[in-house]
Amino acid sequence: MKVEVILATKENAKIIKNIYPLYLHDLSEIYGNVPNEFGIYEEGIETIKTLEEQYDIQNPWFEHPGILFPYITIVDGRPAGFCLVSTKQFAPKNVDYYVMEYFLLRPYRGKNIAKTAAKQIFNKHQGKWEVYTNPTSKNFKGQKFWHKTINNYTSGNFQETFGTTFDGDKLIFRFNNSSK
């Protein structure tokens, strides 16, 4: 399988926008979220009635080039997932790059595709990184994925802590790939 990561543009933004509701559905297993009265998963925004309206929520990712980096994971020419990387005012303080969202469609899981894509994304940006994930037992797979992927990528040179973030209590991974 050929795995590549491409930076999304306004022209192909619909790929991430199409996959995003599936990501929110997957997260509902971990967080216990339920869809709003219109069947839309979007936490805190009850007025969204259609997926078309939900698309607009993703627009900022395509309006701040060089600050927000929306990546699409492509496997054998087909969209397989996405990774949203933020910087500057959209990232935690003292961090150069922050993985805000990371998702791989179910048919592509368990094949090292997510790990390969994550490494490609890390290699595109040098500096201090943070990745947060849900610390509960319902997210054991996500925790294991990030621990293994970052451990392998950094040869064990990373920090893993539990802490309070702008997004609540999280398992936090920190590393610096400036020397790579």
VMD Tcl script that builds the backbone (N, CA, C; Angstrom):
set m [mol new atoms 540]
animate dup $m
set s [atomselect $m all]
$s set {name element resname resid chain x y z} {
  {N N MET 1 A 0.826 -1.184 0.000}
  {CA C MET 1 A 0.000 0.000 0.000}
  {C C MET 1 A 0.866 1.241 0.000}
  {N N LYS 2 A 0.479 2.184 -0.834}
  {CA C LYS 2 A 1.180 3.458 -0.883}
  {C C LYS 2 A 0.442 4.451 0.014}
  {N N VAL 3 A 1.141 4.955 1.034}
  {CA C VAL 3 A 0.570 5.918 1.975}
  {C C VAL 3 A 1.256 7.254 1.752}
  {N N GLU 4 A 0.442 8.277 1.510}
  {CA C GLU 4 A 0.997 9.621 1.379}
  {C C GLU 4 A 0.103 10.600 2.121}
  {N N VAL 5 A 0.710 11.683 2.546}
  {CA C VAL 5 A -0.011 12.736 3.253}
  {C C VAL 5 A 0.123 13.996 2.426}
  {N N ILE 6 A -1.032 14.615 2.132}
  {CA C ILE 6 A -1.013 15.851 1.348}
  {C C ILE 6 A -1.680 16.966 2.144}
  {N N LEU 7 A -1.212 18.170 1.924}
  {CA C LEU 7 A -1.821 19.339 2.561}
  {C C LEU 7 A -3.088 19.678 1.791}
  {N N ALA 8 A -4.205 19.734 2.491}
  {CA C ALA 8 A -5.475 20.069 1.855}
  {C C ALA 8 A -5.506 21.547 1.484}
  {N N THR 9 A -6.266 21.837 0.474}
  {CA C THR 9 A -6.460 23.213 0.001}
  {C C THR 9 A -7.962 23.500 -0.023}
  {N N LYS 10 A -8.312 24.731 -0.340}
  {CA C LYS 10 A -9.736 25.057 -0.471}
  {C C LYS 10 A -10.391 24.189 -1.544}
  {N N GLU 11 A -9.619 23.809 -2.559}
  {CA C GLU 11 A -10.162 23.030 -3.667}
  {C C GLU 11 A -10.513 21.598 -3.257}
  {N N ASN 12 A -9.736 20.995 -2.373}
  {CA C ASN 12 A -10.037 19.612 -1.970}
  {C C ASN 12 A -10.475 19.511 -0.504}
  {N N ALA 13 A -10.847 20.644 0.074}
  {CA C ALA 13 A -11.302 20.681 1.477}
  {C C ALA 13 A -12.493 19.761 1.703}
  {N N LYS 14 A -13.280 19.535 0.670}
  {CA C LYS 14 A -14.475 18.695 0.821}
  {C C LYS 14 A -14.126 17.285 1.276}
  {N N ILE 15 A -12.912 16.834 1.029}
  {CA C ILE 15 A -12.527 15.488 1.469}
  {C C ILE 15 A -12.538 15.426 2.994}
  {N N ILE 16 A -11.883 16.382 3.642}
  {CA C ILE 16 A -11.894 16.406 5.107}
  {C C ILE 16 A -13.305 16.656 5.612}
  {N N LYS 17 A -14.008 17.576 4.986}
  {CA C LYS 17 A -15.371 17.890 5.414}
  {C C LYS 17 A -16.300 16.685 5.292}
  {N N ASN 18 A -16.079 15.841 4.294}
  {CA C ASN 18 A -16.900 14.633 4.127}
  {C C ASN 18 A -16.582 13.571 5.170}
  {N N ILE 19 A -15.320 13.473 5.547}
  {CA C ILE 19 A -14.891 12.451 6.503}
  {C C ILE 19 A -15.142 12.875 7.947}
  {N N TYR 20 A -15.159 14.176 8.207}
  {CA C TYR 20 A -15.255 14.696 9.574}
  {C C TYR 20 A -16.453 14.159 10.363}
  {N N PRO 21 A -17.657 14.059 9.797}
  {CA C PRO 21 A -18.779 13.509 10.577}
  {C C PRO 21 A -18.537 12.058 11.024}
  {N N LEU 22 A -17.795 11.299 10.243}
  {CA C LEU 22 A -17.460 9.929 10.645}
  {C C LEU 22 A -16.522 9.931 11.845}
  {N N TYR 23 A -15.606 10.885 11.867}
  {CA C TYR 23 A -14.705 11.075 13.001}
  {C C TYR 23 A -15.505 11.385 14.264}
  {N N LEU 24 A -16.447 12.328 14.152}
  {CA C LEU 24 A -17.259 12.686 15.316}
  {C C LEU 24 A -18.097 11.501 15.791}
  {N N HIS 25 A -18.573 10.703 14.868}
  {CA C HIS 25 A -19.324 9.499 15.237}
  {C C HIS 25 A -18.419 8.537 16.006}
  {N N ASP 26 A -17.196 8.335 15.529}
  {CA C ASP 26 A -16.252 7.456 16.240}
  {C C ASP 26 A -15.971 7.968 17.647}
  {N N LEU 27 A -15.807 9.287 17.788}
  {CA C LEU 27 A -15.533 9.860 19.106}
  {C C LEU 27 A -16.689 9.643 20.082}
  {N N SER 28 A -17.884 9.477 19.562}
  {CA C SER 28 A -19.039 9.283 20.447}
  {C C SER 28 A -18.899 8.016 21.286}
  {N N GLU 29 A -18.149 7.036 20.798}
  {CA C GLU 29 A -17.888 5.816 21.580}
  {C C GLU 29 A -17.058 6.124 22.823}
  {N N ILE 30 A -16.172 7.088 22.695}
  {CA C ILE 30 A -15.263 7.434 23.787}
  {C C ILE 30 A -15.906 8.439 24.740}
  {N N TYR 31 A -16.519 9.473 24.190}
  {CA C TYR 31 A -17.045 10.561 25.002}
  {C C TYR 31 A -18.521 10.410 25.365}
  {N N GLY 32 A -19.216 9.487 24.710}
  {CA C GLY 32 A -20.634 9.296 25.000}
  {C C GLY 32 A -21.535 10.353 24.394}
  {N N ASN 33 A -21.031 11.089 23.411}
  {CA C ASN 33 A -21.838 12.115 22.755}
  {C C ASN 33 A -22.974 11.478 21.972}
  {N N VAL 34 A -24.059 12.196 21.877}
  {CA C VAL 34 A -25.189 11.760 21.050}
  {C C VAL 34 A -25.458 12.838 20.015}
  {N N PRO 35 A -26.057 12.464 18.894}
  {CA C PRO 35 A -26.340 13.481 17.888}
  {C C PRO 35 A -27.426 14.441 18.364}
  {N N ASN 36 A -27.459 15.615 17.749}
  {CA C ASN 36 A -28.501 16.575 18.084}
  {C C ASN 36 A -29.834 16.093 17.498}
  {N N GLU 37 A -30.862 16.865 17.643}
  {CA C GLU 37 A -32.202 16.455 17.210}
  {C C GLU 37 A -32.305 16.252 15.697}
  {N N PHE 38 A -31.284 16.725 14.939}
  {CA C PHE 38 A -31.286 16.575 13.490}
  {C C PHE 38 A -30.362 15.441 13.032}
  {N N GLY 39 A -29.778 14.727 13.992}
  {CA C GLY 39 A -28.898 13.608 13.660}
  {C C GLY 39 A -27.468 13.989 13.375}
  {N N ILE 40 A -27.078 15.182 13.779}
  {CA C ILE 40 A -25.732 15.692 13.518}
  {C C ILE 40 A -24.911 15.636 14.804}
  {N N TYR 41 A -23.714 15.063 14.703}
  {CA C TYR 41 A -22.764 15.101 15.804}
  {C C TYR 41 A -21.966 16.389 15.689}
  {N N GLU 42 A -22.147 17.283 16.615}
  {CA C GLU 42 A -21.341 18.501 16.685}
  {C C GLU 42 A -21.541 19.069 18.070}
  {N N GLU 43 A -20.602 18.811 18.935}
  {CA C GLU 43 A -20.717 19.183 20.346}
  {C C GLU 43 A -20.857 20.692 20.510}
  {N N GLY 44 A -21.834 21.084 21.301}
  {CA C GLY 44 A -22.005 22.489 21.648}
  {C C GLY 44 A -22.725 23.333 20.612}
  {N N ILE 45 A -23.077 22.734 19.480}
  {CA C ILE 45 A -23.759 23.498 18.436}
  {C C ILE 45 A -25.030 22.743 18.055}
  {N N GLU 46 A -26.101 23.069 18.729}
  {CA C GLU 46 A -27.366 22.356 18.528}
  {C C GLU 46 A -28.154 22.857 17.317}
  {N N THR 47 A -27.766 23.997 16.757}
  {CA C THR 47 A -28.561 24.581 15.682}
  {C C THR 47 A -28.215 24.024 14.301}
  {N N ILE 48 A -27.193 23.218 14.195}
  {CA C ILE 48 A -26.816 22.657 12.898}
  {C C ILE 48 A -27.832 21.588 12.514}
  {N N LYS 49 A -28.418 21.774 11.319}
  {CA C LYS 49 A -29.483 20.882 10.888}
  {C C LYS 49 A -29.068 19.936 9.774}
  {N N THR 50 A -27.983 20.276 9.045}
  {CA C THR 50 A -27.572 19.451 7.909}
  {C C THR 50 A -26.048 19.305 7.895}
  {N N LEU 51 A -25.576 18.298 7.191}
  {CA C LEU 51 A -24.135 18.138 7.023}
  {C C LEU 51 A -23.555 19.314 6.228}
  {N N GLU 52 A -24.345 19.857 5.325}
  {CA C GLU 52 A -23.890 21.024 4.568}
  {C C GLU 52 A -23.566 22.194 5.500}
  {N N GLU 53 A -24.421 22.415 6.504}
  {CA C GLU 53 A -24.145 23.467 7.480}
  {C C GLU 53 A -22.907 23.128 8.308}
  {N N GLN 54 A -22.729 21.856 8.604}
  {CA C GLN 54 A -21.574 21.437 9.398}
  {C C GLN 54 A -20.265 21.679 8.643}
  {N N TYR 55 A -20.302 21.619 7.327}
  {CA C TYR 55 A -19.105 21.861 6.520}
  {C C TYR 55 A -18.447 23.193 6.861}
  {N N ASP 56 A -19.270 24.215 7.097}
  {CA C ASP 56 A -18.741 25.559 7.339}
  {C C ASP 56 A -17.877 25.635 8.594}
  {N N ILE 57 A -18.096 24.745 9.537}
  {CA C ILE 57 A -17.313 24.745 10.771}
  {C C ILE 57 A -15.837 24.484 10.476}
  {N N GLN 58 A -15.566 23.750 9.419}
  {CA C GLN 58 A -14.186 23.409 9.059}
  {C C GLN 58 A -13.479 24.503 8.247}
  {N N ASN 59 A -14.199 25.513 7.799}
  {CA C ASN 59 A -13.608 26.532 6.917}
  {C C ASN 59 A -12.341 27.190 7.453}
  {N N PRO 60 A -12.221 27.519 8.753}
  {CA C PRO 60 A -10.982 28.161 9.214}
  {C C PRO 60 A -9.710 27.362 8.890}
  {N N TRP 61 A -9.820 26.052 8.787}
  {CA C TRP 61 A -8.639 25.245 8.471}
  {C C TRP 61 A -8.082 25.566 7.092}
  {N N PHE 62 A -8.884 26.143 6.237}
  {CA C PHE 62 A -8.458 26.430 4.874}
  {C C PHE 62 A -8.292 27.930 4.633}
  {N N GLU 63 A -8.376 28.714 5.700}
  {CA C GLU 63 A -8.273 30.168 5.605}
  {C C GLU 63 A -7.020 30.721 6.273}
  {N N HIS 64 A -6.196 29.860 6.859}
  {CA C HIS 64 A -4.993 30.308 7.564}
  {C C HIS 64 A -3.772 29.493 7.124}
  {N N PRO 65 A -3.406 29.587 5.845}
  {CA C PRO 65 A -2.234 28.818 5.394}
  {C C PRO 65 A -0.981 29.235 6.144}
  {N N GLY 66 A -0.137 28.279 6.417}
  {CA C GLY 66 A 1.096 28.538 7.148}
  {C C GLY 66 A 0.910 28.576 8.647}
  {N N ILE 67 A -0.350 28.525 9.114}
  {CA C ILE 67 A -0.643 28.505 10.549}
  {C C ILE 67 A -1.451 27.251 10.903}
  {N N LEU 68 A -2.440 26.950 10.068}
  {CA C LEU 68 A -3.228 25.725 10.229}
  {C C LEU 68 A -2.910 24.801 9.054}
  {N N PHE 69 A -2.659 23.540 9.385}
  {CA C PHE 69 A -2.241 22.573 8.382}
  {C C PHE 69 A -3.211 21.385 8.360}
  {N N PRO 70 A -4.183 21.406 7.447}
  {CA C PRO 70 A -5.110 20.288 7.323}
  {C C PRO 70 A -4.543 19.250 6.340}
  {N N TYR 71 A -4.169 18.109 6.851}
  {CA C TYR 71 A -3.582 17.064 6.014}
  {C C TYR 71 A -4.600 15.971 5.717}
  {N N ILE 72 A -4.534 15.464 4.499}
  {CA C ILE 72 A -5.343 14.319 4.091}
  {C C ILE 72 A -4.408 13.130 3.942}
  {N N THR 73 A -4.788 12.005 4.541}
  {CA C THR 73 A -4.044 10.760 4.347}
  {C C THR 73 A -4.640 10.054 3.138}
  {N N ILE 74 A -3.784 9.734 2.191}
  {CA C ILE 74 A -4.190 9.067 0.953}
  {C C ILE 74 A -3.549 7.679 0.935}
  {N N VAL 75 A -4.352 6.660 0.665}
  {CA C VAL 75 A -3.839 5.292 0.550}
  {C C VAL 75 A -4.232 4.757 -0.829}
  {N N ASP 76 A -3.229 4.423 -1.592}
  {CA C ASP 76 A -3.451 3.919 -2.947}
  {C C ASP 76 A -4.411 4.809 -3.734}
  {N N GLY 77 A -4.226 6.117 -3.587}
  {CA C GLY 77 A -4.994 7.087 -4.344}
  {C C GLY 77 A -6.355 7.447 -3.778}
  {N N ARG 78 A -6.732 6.863 -2.649}
  {CA C ARG 78 A -8.050 7.126 -2.050}
  {C C ARG 78 A -7.896 7.813 -0.690}
  {N N PRO 79 A -8.821 8.739 -0.360}
  {CA C PRO 79 A -8.774 9.355 0.972}
  {C C PRO 79 A -9.009 8.309 2.056}
  {N N ALA 80 A -8.142 8.335 3.075}
  {CA C ALA 80 A -8.237 7.357 4.156}
  {C C ALA 80 A -8.389 8.006 5.523}
  {N N GLY 81 A -8.160 9.306 5.612}
  {CA C GLY 81 A -8.260 9.980 6.902}
  {C C GLY 81 A -7.715 11.386 6.818}
  {N N PHE 82 A -7.549 11.987 7.998}
  {CA C PHE 82 A -7.032 13.352 8.040}
  {C C PHE 82 A -6.306 13.593 9.354}
  {N N CYS 83 A -5.504 14.652 9.341}
  {CA C CYS 83 A -4.825 15.136 10.547}
  {C C CYS 83 A -4.845 16.653 10.484}
  {N N LEU 84 A -5.313 17.274 11.555}
  {CA C LEU 84 A -5.356 18.726 11.635}
  {C C LEU 84 A -4.276 19.189 12.605}
  {N N VAL 85 A -3.282 19.893 12.074}
  {CA C VAL 85 A -2.150 20.380 12.863}
  {C C VAL 85 A -2.257 21.896 12.969}
  {N N SER 86 A -2.161 22.403 14.198}
  {CA C SER 86 A -2.256 23.846 14.403}
  {C C SER 86 A -0.955 24.400 14.970}
  {N N THR 87 A -0.777 25.697 14.782}
  {CA C THR 87 A 0.399 26.415 15.287}
  {C C THR 87 A -0.045 27.766 15.827}
  {N N LYS 88 A 0.910 28.496 16.351}
  {CA C LYS 88 A 0.750 29.875 16.832}
  {C C LYS 88 A -0.466 30.039 17.733}
  {N N GLN 89 A -1.360 30.963 17.413}
  {CA C GLN 89 A -2.487 31.262 18.305}
  {C C GLN 89 A -3.483 30.109 18.400}
  {N N PHE 90 A -3.359 29.116 17.546}
  {CA C PHE 90 A -4.272 27.974 17.564}
  {C C PHE 90 A -3.673 26.755 18.273}
  {N N ALA 91 A -2.529 26.920 18.895}
  {CA C ALA 91 A -1.845 25.821 19.588}
  {C C ALA 91 A -1.610 26.206 21.045}
  {N N PRO 92 A -1.390 25.218 21.896}
  {CA C PRO 92 A -1.047 25.527 23.291}
  {C C PRO 92 A 0.232 26.376 23.355}
  {N N LYS 93 A 0.368 27.156 24.426}
  {CA C LYS 93 A 1.552 27.998 24.603}
  {C C LYS 93 A 2.807 27.135 24.656}
  {N N ASN 94 A 3.909 27.702 24.194}
  {CA C ASN 94 A 5.226 27.063 24.208}
  {C C ASN 94 A 5.291 25.812 23.343}
  {N N VAL 95 A 4.396 25.699 22.378}
  {CA C VAL 95 A 4.377 24.555 21.458}
  {C C VAL 95 A 4.431 25.098 20.036}
  {N N ASP 96 A 5.223 24.453 19.195}
  {CA C ASP 96 A 5.283 24.860 17.792}
  {C C ASP 96 A 4.169 24.214 16.973}
  {N N TYR 97 A 3.884 22.931 17.274}
  {CA C TYR 97 A 2.899 22.172 16.497}
  {C C TYR 97 A 2.037 21.330 17.437}
  {N N TYR 98 A 0.755 21.345 17.147}
  {CA C TYR 98 A -0.213 20.636 17.980}
  {C C TYR 98 A -1.145 19.817 17.079}
  {N N VAL 99 A -1.236 18.532 17.351}
  {CA C VAL 99 A -2.166 17.686 16.611}
  {C C VAL 99 A -3.541 17.861 17.246}
  {N N MET 100 A -4.394 18.610 16.555}
  {CA C MET 100 A -5.716 18.909 17.092}
  {C C MET 100 A -6.694 17.756 16.853}
  {N N GLU 101 A -6.647 17.168 15.686}
  {CA C GLU 101 A -7.536 16.054 15.351}
  {C C GLU 101 A -6.757 15.066 14.494}
  {N N TYR 102 A -7.024 13.788 14.697}
  {CA C TYR 102 A -6.362 12.749 13.907}
  {C C TYR 102 A -7.360 11.621 13.709}
  {N N PHE 103 A -7.532 11.186 12.470}
  {CA C PHE 103 A -8.553 10.184 12.186}
  {C C PHE 103 A -8.168 9.344 10.980}
  {N N LEU 104 A -8.466 8.057 11.082}
  {CA C LEU 104 A -8.279 7.133 9.978}
  {C C LEU 104 A -9.555 6.308 9.843}
  {N N LEU 105 A -10.062 6.215 8.633}
  {CA C LEU 105 A -11.273 5.434 8.385}
  {C C LEU 105 A -11.056 3.967 8.752}
  {N N ARG 106 A -12.090 3.306 9.197}
  {CA C ARG 106 A -12.000 1.942 9.704}
  {C C ARG 106 A -11.360 0.931 8.748}
  {N N PRO 107 A -11.637 0.952 7.444}
  {CA C PRO 107 A -11.018 -0.060 6.574}
  {C C PRO 107 A -9.491 0.007 6.528}
  {N N TYR 108 A -8.927 1.132 6.963}
  {CA C TYR 108 A -7.484 1.321 6.884}
  {C C TYR 108 A -6.769 1.104 8.221}
  {N N ARG 109 A -7.504 0.798 9.251}
  {CA C ARG 109 A -6.908 0.630 10.574}
  {C C ARG 109 A -6.246 -0.738 10.721}
  {N N GLY 110 A -5.256 -0.793 11.618}
  {CA C GLY 110 A -4.566 -2.044 11.901}
  {C C GLY 110 A -3.579 -2.454 10.828}
  {N N LYS 111 A -3.196 -1.529 9.960}
  {CA C LYS 111 A -2.290 -1.839 8.844}
  {C C LYS 111 A -1.059 -0.936 8.838}
  {N N ASN 112 A -0.779 -0.277 9.956}
  {CA C ASN 112 A 0.343 0.654 10.116}
  {C C ASN 112 A 0.225 1.914 9.269}
  {N N ILE 113 A -0.932 2.152 8.702}
  {CA C ILE 113 A -1.143 3.338 7.879}
  {C C ILE 113 A -1.139 4.600 8.744}
  {N N ALA 114 A -1.832 4.562 9.869}
  {CA C ALA 114 A -1.890 5.737 10.753}
  {C C ALA 114 A -0.500 6.104 11.254}
  {N N LYS 115 A 0.285 5.102 11.612}
  {CA C LYS 115 A 1.655 5.347 12.087}
  {C C LYS 115 A 2.506 5.958 10.974}
  {N N THR 116 A 2.405 5.409 9.777}
  {CA C THR 116 A 3.165 5.915 8.637}
  {C C THR 116 A 2.785 7.357 8.335}
  {N N ALA 117 A 1.488 7.644 8.340}
  {CA C ALA 117 A 1.019 9.004 8.061}
  {C C ALA 117 A 1.484 9.975 9.142}
  {N N ALA 118 A 1.390 9.570 10.412}
  {CA C ALA 118 A 1.823 10.442 11.507}
  {C C ALA 118 A 3.306 10.794 11.358}
  {N N LYS 119 A 4.124 9.827 11.047}
  {CA C LYS 119 A 5.557 10.089 10.868}
  {C C LYS 119 A 5.797 11.060 9.712}
  {N N GLN 120 A 5.056 10.885 8.625}
  {CA C GLN 120 A 5.206 11.809 7.494}
  {C C GLN 120 A 4.847 13.235 7.910}
  {N N ILE 121 A 3.784 13.365 8.692}
  {CA C ILE 121 A 3.362 14.698 9.152}
  {C C ILE 121 A 4.399 15.291 10.099}
  {N N PHE 122 A 4.888 14.502 11.046}
  {CA C PHE 122 A 5.914 14.998 11.965}
  {C C PHE 122 A 7.143 15.463 11.189}
  {N N ASN 123 A 7.513 14.739 10.156}
  {CA C ASN 123 A 8.696 15.099 9.374}
  {C C ASN 123 A 8.515 16.386 8.574}
  {N N LYS 124 A 7.293 16.792 8.328}
  {CA C LYS 124 A 7.042 18.016 7.577}
  {C C LYS 124 A 7.287 19.280 8.410}
  {N N HIS 125 A 7.299 19.133 9.728}
  {CA C HIS 125 A 7.430 20.285 10.617}
  {C C HIS 125 A 8.410 19.956 11.742}
  {N N GLN 126 A 9.423 20.779 11.880}
  {CA C GLN 126 A 10.428 20.580 12.919}
  {C C GLN 126 A 10.154 21.526 14.084}
  {N N GLY 127 A 10.179 20.980 15.307}
  {CA C GLY 127 A 9.976 21.815 16.484}
  {C C GLY 127 A 9.363 21.050 17.631}
  {N N LYS 128 A 8.770 21.800 18.558}
  {CA C LYS 128 A 8.140 21.217 19.750}
  {C C LYS 128 A 6.696 20.847 19.430}
  {N N TRP 129 A 6.367 19.595 19.684}
  {CA C TRP 129 A 5.045 19.049 19.387}
  {C C TRP 129 A 4.311 18.669 20.660}
  {N N GLU 130 A 2.966 18.771 20.589}
  {CA C GLU 130 A 2.103 18.188 21.615}
  {C C GLU 130 A 0.960 17.458 20.925}
  {N N VAL 131 A 0.626 16.315 21.512}
  {CA C VAL 131 A -0.516 15.515 21.075}
  {C C VAL 131 A -1.300 15.180 22.332}
  {N N TYR 132 A -2.603 15.440 22.325}
  {CA C TYR 132 A -3.467 15.104 23.455}
  {C C TYR 132 A -4.398 13.966 23.038}
  {N N THR 133 A -4.715 13.114 23.986}
  {CA C THR 133 A -5.727 12.096 23.744}
  {C C THR 133 A -6.514 11.854 25.022}
  {N N ASN 134 A -7.685 11.303 24.869}
  {CA C ASN 134 A -8.553 11.017 26.004}
  {C C ASN 134 A -7.869 9.985 26.900}
  {N N PRO 135 A -7.792 10.238 28.218}
  {CA C PRO 135 A -7.061 9.350 29.122}
  {C C PRO 135 A -7.880 8.190 29.689}
  {N N THR 136 A -9.151 8.072 29.332}
  {CA C THR 136 A -9.997 7.052 29.949}
  {C C THR 136 A -9.781 5.677 29.326}
  {N N SER 137 A -10.263 4.668 30.017}
  {CA C SER 137 A -10.116 3.292 29.530}
  {C C SER 137 A -10.875 3.063 28.227}
  {N N LYS 138 A -11.843 3.892 27.920}
  {CA C LYS 138 A -12.577 3.760 26.659}
  {C C LYS 138 A -11.713 4.110 25.447}
  {N N ASN 139 A -10.574 4.748 25.692}
  {CA C ASN 139 A -9.691 5.161 24.601}
  {C C ASN 139 A -8.341 4.451 24.665}
  {N N PHE 140 A -8.325 3.238 25.143}
  {CA C PHE 140 A -7.065 2.513 25.275}
  {C C PHE 140 A -6.344 2.385 23.929}
  {N N LYS 141 A -7.087 2.131 22.860}
  {CA C LYS 141 A -6.451 1.989 21.538}
  {C C LYS 141 A -5.757 3.283 21.110}
  {N N GLY 142 A -6.414 4.422 21.339}
  {CA C GLY 142 A -5.813 5.703 20.979}
  {C C GLY 142 A -4.566 5.994 21.792}
  {N N GLN 143 A -4.628 5.698 23.077}
  {CA C GLN 143 A -3.473 5.916 23.954}
  {C C GLN 143 A -2.298 5.042 23.502}
  {N N LYS 144 A -2.607 3.776 23.250}
  {CA C LYS 144 A -1.571 2.825 22.823}
  {C C LYS 144 A -0.974 3.252 21.484}
  {N N PHE 145 A -1.828 3.699 20.559}
  {CA C PHE 145 A -1.343 4.144 19.249}
  {C C PHE 145 A -0.352 5.293 19.397}
  {N N TRP 146 A -0.746 6.341 20.136}
  {CA C TRP 146 A 0.140 7.491 20.244}
  {C C TRP 146 A 1.418 7.153 21.004}
  {N N HIS 147 A 1.314 6.367 22.060}
  {CA C HIS 147 A 2.520 5.989 22.805}
  {C C HIS 147 A 3.498 5.245 21.884}
  {N N LYS 148 A 3.001 4.248 21.201}
  {CA C LYS 148 A 3.856 3.431 20.335}
  {C C LYS 148 A 4.417 4.242 19.164}
  {N N THR 149 A 3.570 5.045 18.533}
  {CA C THR 149 A 3.998 5.821 17.372}
  {C C THR 149 A 5.038 6.865 17.750}
  {N N ILE 150 A 4.775 7.617 18.812}
  {CA C ILE 150 A 5.716 8.665 19.222}
  {C C ILE 150 A 6.985 8.059 19.805}
  {N N ASN 151 A 6.864 6.988 20.562}
  {CA C ASN 151 A 8.044 6.302 21.090}
  {C C ASN 151 A 8.952 5.843 19.953}
  {N N ASN 152 A 8.360 5.243 18.944}
  {CA C ASN 152 A 9.132 4.770 17.795}
  {C C ASN 152 A 9.744 5.938 17.031}
  {N N TYR 153 A 8.955 6.980 16.806}
  {CA C TYR 153 A 9.421 8.130 16.034}
  {C C TYR 153 A 10.578 8.841 16.729}
  {N N THR 154 A 10.507 8.958 18.045}
  {CA C THR 154 A 11.512 9.724 18.796}
  {C C THR 154 A 12.601 8.847 19.416}
  {N N SER 155 A 12.540 7.542 19.166}
  {CA C SER 155 A 13.458 6.593 19.815}
  {C C SER 155 A 13.400 6.733 21.329}
  {N N GLY 156 A 12.195 6.921 21.840}
  {CA C GLY 156 A 11.980 6.999 23.279}
  {C C GLY 156 A 12.216 8.360 23.903}
  {N N ASN 157 A 12.532 9.355 23.097}
  {CA C ASN 157 A 12.837 10.691 23.613}
  {C C ASN 157 A 11.585 11.574 23.579}
  {N N PHE 158 A 10.657 11.304 24.486}
  {CA C PHE 158 A 9.415 12.064 24.578}
  {C C PHE 158 A 8.920 12.034 26.013}
  {N N GLN 159 A 7.951 12.897 26.310}
  {CA C GLN 159 A 7.317 12.914 27.630}
  {C C GLN 159 A 5.861 12.509 27.465}
  {N N GLU 160 A 5.400 11.724 28.414}
  {CA C GLU 160 A 3.996 11.325 28.460}
  {C C GLU 160 A 3.489 11.632 29.856}
  {N N THR 161 A 2.519 12.554 29.937}
  {CA C THR 161 A 1.994 12.946 31.233}
  {C C THR 161 A 0.472 13.048 31.172}
  {N N PHE 162 A -0.124 13.035 32.330}
  {CA C PHE 162 A -1.549 13.291 32.463}
  {C C PHE 162 A -1.689 14.706 33.003}
  {N N GLY 163 A -2.587 15.498 32.392}
  {CA C GLY 163 A -2.736 16.860 32.889}
  {C C GLY 163 A -3.993 17.535 32.391}
  {N N THR 164 A -4.245 18.690 32.961}
  {CA C THR 164 A -5.382 19.500 32.564}
  {C C THR 164 A -4.944 20.412 31.425}
  {N N THR 165 A -5.729 20.428 30.362}
  {CA C THR 165 A -5.437 21.230 29.178}
  {C C THR 165 A -6.614 22.166 28.916}
  {N N PHE 166 A -6.507 22.967 27.877}
  {CA C PHE 166 A -7.629 23.818 27.469}
  {C C PHE 166 A -8.835 22.974 27.078}
  {N N ASP 167 A -8.599 21.692 26.834}
  {CA C ASP 167 A -9.644 20.773 26.389}
  {C C ASP 167 A -9.971 19.737 27.468}
  {N N GLY 168 A -9.731 20.084 28.718}
  {CA C GLY 168 A -10.023 19.165 29.816}
  {C C GLY 168 A -8.827 18.291 30.158}
  {N N ASP 169 A -9.061 17.276 30.976}
  {CA C ASP 169 A -7.993 16.354 31.379}
  {C C ASP 169 A -7.640 15.445 30.207}
  {N N LYS 170 A -6.343 15.345 29.922}
  {CA C LYS 170 A -5.875 14.577 28.767}
  {C C LYS 170 A -4.587 13.837 29.097}
  {N N LEU 171 A -4.302 12.841 28.303}
  {CA C LEU 171 A -2.990 12.224 28.264}
  {C C LEU 171 A -2.209 13.041 27.245}
  {N N ILE 172 A -1.076 13.590 27.667}
  {CA C ILE 172 A -0.323 14.552 26.857}
  {C C ILE 172 A 1.013 13.931 26.451}
  {N N PHE 173 A 1.283 13.993 25.159}
  {CA C PHE 173 A 2.570 13.554 24.628}
  {C C PHE 173 A 3.306 14.786 24.130}
  {N N ARG 174 A 4.584 14.916 24.537}
  {CA C ARG 174 A 5.409 16.045 24.117}
  {C C ARG 174 A 6.724 15.505 23.558}
  {N N PHE 175 A 7.152 16.104 22.455}
  {CA C PHE 175 A 8.467 15.753 21.915}
  {C C PHE 175 A 8.958 16.896 21.049}
  {N N ASN 176 A 10.252 16.861 20.770}
  {CA C ASN 176 A 10.880 17.884 19.944}
  {C C ASN 176 A 11.658 17.169 18.846}
  {N N ASN 177 A 11.302 17.426 17.595}
  {CA C ASN 177 A 11.999 16.777 16.482}
  {C C ASN 177 A 12.898 17.752 15.735}
  {N N SER 178 A 13.334 18.807 16.394}
  {CA C SER 178 A 14.186 19.807 15.749}
  {C C SER 178 A 15.492 19.228 15.240}
  {N N SER 179 A 15.974 18.193 15.879}
  {CA C SER 179 A 17.267 17.621 15.484}
  {C C SER 179 A 17.145 16.568 14.385}
  {N N LYS 180 A 15.947 16.276 13.934}
  {CA C LYS 180 A 15.778 15.245 12.873}
  {C C LYS 180 A 16.050 15.814 11.510}
}
mol reanalyze $m
mol bondsrecalc $m
mol representation Tube
mol addrep $m
